[in-house]
Amino acid sequence: MSFREINSKYLEPASMWMMIFGIVALCQPWIFFLHRYGATIIIIGLICFLITSHIGPKPFVVEDEVFDVSDHREGKA
């Protein structure tokens, strides 16, 4: 598994979930530690998302295919 595949499968969604967790941590009133560092968690998730979203997936390469007229048969279902 290449780094690009790991990035698109694990790292990018993890950074999105970190931002969501930061919003939840900021809005909840019970645990003061999470409330205090909620904005920091959102910012770290945002920075991670900006970095991981700029690493694109592996380019799709199509091999050159030659269409041969003799391969096409009329009336074939």
Residue frames as qw, qx, qy, qz and C-alpha x, y, z in Angstrom:
[[0.000, 0.891, 0.453, 0.000, 0.00, 0.00, 0.00],
 [0.443, 0.391, -0.010, 0.807, 1.52, 3.30, -1.07],
 [0.161, -0.252, -0.408, 0.863, 1.57, 6.49, 0.96],
 [0.281, -0.042, -0.268, -0.921, -1.04, 8.05, -1.32],
 [0.562, -0.306, -0.699, -0.319, -3.44, 5.17, -0.66],
 [0.440, -0.347, -0.642, 0.523, -2.83, 5.39, 3.10],
 [0.030, -0.102, -0.116, 0.987, -3.38, 9.13, 2.92],
 [0.421, -0.133, -0.376, -0.815, -6.69, 8.92, 1.09],
 [0.630, -0.293, -0.699, -0.168, -7.96, 5.97, 3.15],
 [0.610, -0.462, -0.528, 0.367, -6.85, 6.90, 6.68],
 [0.380, -0.180, -0.192, 0.887, -5.14, 10.27, 7.13],
 [0.115, -0.246, -0.273, -0.923, -7.56, 12.56, 5.32],
 [0.552, -0.540, -0.516, -0.370, -10.69, 11.14, 7.03],
 [0.614, -0.390, -0.478, 0.493, -8.86, 11.19, 10.38],
 [0.208, -0.019, -0.082, 0.974, -8.18, 14.91, 9.99],
 [0.349, -0.400, -0.399, -0.748, -11.86, 15.52, 9.18],
 [0.667, -0.508, -0.544, -0.028, -12.91, 13.60, 12.29],
 [0.494, -0.201, -0.355, 0.768, -10.39, 15.58, 14.34],
 [0.063, -0.203, -0.094, -0.973, -12.07, 18.82, 13.25],
 [0.573, -0.454, -0.479, -0.486, -15.51, 17.41, 14.12],
 [0.679, -0.380, -0.526, 0.343, -14.21, 16.25, 17.50],
 [0.302, -0.005, -0.202, 0.932, -12.81, 19.74, 18.11],
 [0.314, -0.360, -0.251, -0.842, -16.23, 21.29, 17.44],
 [0.711, -0.461, -0.503, -0.170, -17.90, 18.83, 19.81],
 [0.619, -0.222, -0.429, 0.619, -15.19, 19.41, 22.43],
 [0.111, 0.163, -0.062, 0.978, -15.65, 23.16, 22.15],
 [0.450, -0.370, -0.292, -0.759, -19.43, 22.99, 22.54],
 [0.701, -0.387, -0.599, 0.012, -19.68, 20.56, 25.45],
 [0.216, -0.792, 0.201, -0.535, -19.76, 22.07, 28.96],
 [0.889, -0.444, -0.065, -0.095, -18.78, 19.07, 31.13],
 [0.846, -0.168, 0.048, 0.504, -15.05, 18.48, 30.63],
 [0.058, -0.948, 0.053, 0.307, -13.14, 21.71, 31.04],
 [0.467, -0.407, 0.589, 0.518, -9.94, 20.36, 29.43],
 [0.430, 0.373, 0.707, 0.420, -11.75, 19.58, 26.16],
 [0.121, 0.925, 0.359, -0.024, -13.56, 22.91, 26.25],
 [0.286, -0.822, 0.225, 0.438, -10.29, 24.76, 26.81],
 [0.284, -0.397, 0.685, 0.541, -8.44, 23.06, 23.93],
 [0.609, 0.517, 0.594, -0.099, -11.36, 22.65, 21.51],
 [0.384, 0.894, -0.075, -0.220, -10.24, 25.47, 19.23],
 [0.155, -0.654, 0.708, 0.218, -6.69, 24.11, 19.23],
 [0.560, 0.067, 0.824, 0.058, -7.99, 20.68, 18.21],
 [0.564, 0.738, 0.338, -0.151, -9.99, 22.27, 15.37],
 [0.184, 0.888, -0.350, -0.234, -6.94, 24.20, 14.13],
 [0.333, -0.420, 0.825, 0.176, -4.69, 21.10, 14.24],
 [0.603, 0.341, 0.721, -0.015, -7.34, 19.13, 12.33],
 [0.448, 0.861, 0.111, -0.215, -7.65, 21.94, 9.78],
 [0.004, 0.774, -0.581, -0.252, -3.90, 22.10, 9.20],
 [0.456, -0.147, 0.871, 0.111, -3.72, 18.31, 8.84],
 [0.597, 0.571, 0.552, -0.109, -6.63, 18.40, 6.38],
 [0.315, 0.892, -0.166, -0.280, -5.00, 21.13, 4.30],
 [0.142, -0.585, 0.766, 0.226, -1.81, 19.09, 4.05],
 [0.461, 0.039, 0.885, 0.040, -3.48, 15.74, 3.33],
 [0.563, 0.666, 0.419, -0.253, -5.96, 17.14, 0.83],
 [0.284, 0.831, -0.348, -0.329, -3.14, 18.45, -1.36],
 [0.197, -0.337, 0.901, 0.190, -1.66, 14.97, -1.69],
 [0.708, 0.246, -0.171, -0.640, -3.73, 13.59, -4.53],
 [0.901, -0.027, 0.424, -0.093, -4.43, 9.97, -5.36],
 [0.476, -0.240, 0.671, 0.515, -2.18, 8.03, -7.68],
 [0.395, 0.462, -0.276, -0.745, -2.72, 9.19, -11.27],
 [0.792, 0.241, 0.541, -0.149, -4.78, 6.81, -13.36],
 [0.037, 0.515, -0.636, -0.574, -2.87, 5.75, -16.46],
 [0.839, 0.362, 0.299, -0.276, -4.69, 4.17, -19.37],
 [0.490, -0.230, 0.672, 0.504, -2.58, 2.06, -21.65],
 [0.334, 0.404, -0.380, -0.762, -2.85, 2.84, -25.33],
 [0.601, 0.230, 0.757, -0.117, -5.53, 0.67, -26.83],
 [0.120, 0.239, -0.599, -0.755, -5.83, 0.15, -30.55],
 [0.676, 0.325, 0.441, -0.493, -9.30, -0.43, -31.95],
 [0.128, -0.166, 0.839, 0.502, -9.15, -2.98, -34.72],
 [0.587, 0.182, -0.138, -0.777, -12.05, -2.89, -37.17],
 [0.552, 0.113, -0.793, -0.233, -11.75, -6.62, -37.77],
 [0.086, -0.058, -0.858, 0.503, -12.66, -7.24, -34.11],
 [0.419, 0.237, 0.302, -0.823, -16.07, -5.61, -34.59],
 [0.019, 0.165, 0.925, 0.343, -18.69, -8.00, -35.89],
 [0.446, -0.062, -0.064, -0.891, -22.14, -6.83, -36.90],
 [0.765, -0.159, -0.432, -0.451, -25.13, -8.81, -35.75],
 [0.506, 0.004, -0.766, 0.397, -23.35, -10.14, -32.69],
 [0.492, -0.715, -0.259, -0.424, -25.61, -9.89, -29.66]]
